[in-house]
Amino acid sequence: EVQLVESGGGLVQPGGSLRLSCAASGFTFSSSHMHWVRQAPGKGLVWVSRIKSDVITTTYADSVKGRFTIFRDNAKNTLYLQMNSLRADDTAVYYCARDASFSLDYWGRGTLVTVSS
Amino acid sequence: QSALTQPPSASGSPGQSVTISCTGTSSDVGGYNHVSWYQQHPGRAPKLMIYEVTERPSGVPDRFSGSKSGNTASLTVSGLQAEDEADYYCCSYAGSNTVFVFGSGTKVTVL
């Protein structure tokens, strides 16, 4: 059974940093592209970032470019999102999701990030 | 990249059909046959319902169907059931620099 479990969310002050993790199991993680998608409270889904299975190729939404870094450890079957210079509008539930060739077929339950002083 | 445009709400009685539109541009919906749809119940993770415009993942009822014409994709839910009441989001591939763009979301109410 495919499982994605996010962790690392919490309350952080504006300008602060946070690292999210997504532990994957039940599939060949090293062969899968992976994504982060976020959802602000009461709002819609917004794509954040993708990392390909090659570990090197990464893409970001303009809103997080230069502040967030996606990376992965295929030996640990874990996806990460390093978030720096956090702003109030980064407050959201962050989901990791598996890429299924132009769609996202499995999602985690999400982890809540709150940016507030 | 702006969000794809969806109507904020749609509704129907049990057994009826409801269709949700998703309008983008030639850079996303109109440019690729890579439109997917997601169902999200309150407090839950999104669930893939349709991929590649018309394809259903295993386990998704055939009451759910997708289509596309030009820059607009559509999701139809036939034979509405109470458990179909949820938020629905379209999503389109938008090229290697943007990857994905989601729709604004539609709340479906079963009357």
Interface residues (C-beta under 8 A of the other chain):
Chain A: H35 V37 G44 L45 V46 W47 R50 T59 A61 D62 Y95 A100 F102 S103 L104 D105 Y106 W107 G108 R109 G110
Chain B: Q1 A3 Y32 H34 S36 Y38 Q40 R44 A45 P46 K47 L48 Y51 E52 P57 Y89 C91 Y93 S96 N97 T98 V99 F100 V101 F102 G103 S104 G105
